Every structure is written in C-alpha cells, then in structure tokens.
C-alpha cells in the first residue's frame, strides 16, 4: 500500500515524479560543520575525487617549491 506524502500534493506531477525518483536513489550522508546532508552517491564520488586531486596539486606545489629553492 502506498503512503501519501502531503508536501508533494500541490506540486506538478512531473515534479512529484522527480522528487520520488531522487528519494529512491542511493543517498549518502555528508557532514559539513555539524550539519548532515543527504547527497547522491555519484556526488559523493565526485567530492572524493576532487579532494584527491587537490591533495595531488598541493603535493606537486611543494615539490616545485623545493626545486625552486635548490
């Protein structure tokens, strides 16, 4: 049996479908400054990859700075 989500009843059908589709996808919690947000798994992967790239760039900058000082 389906439950009614009252907050969706005033929205257009297409918007309701989009909201329900998002609810059915795999979501992962992300904590920022003590607040927890639910984000899509793909967005979490993107954030993880960006963090790794930033780490690589910082490492390369340190290497370049050492070479410059030598």
Secondary structure as GFF3:
##gff-version 3
##sequence-region A 1 70
A	DSSP	three_ten_helix	6	8	.	.	.	ID=ss1
A	DSSP	alpha_helix	13	24	.	.	.	ID=ss2
A	DSSP	beta_strand	27	32	.	.	.	ID=ss3
A	DSSP	beta_strand	35	40	.	.	.	ID=ss4
A	DSSP	alpha_helix	41	69	.	.	.	ID=ss5
###
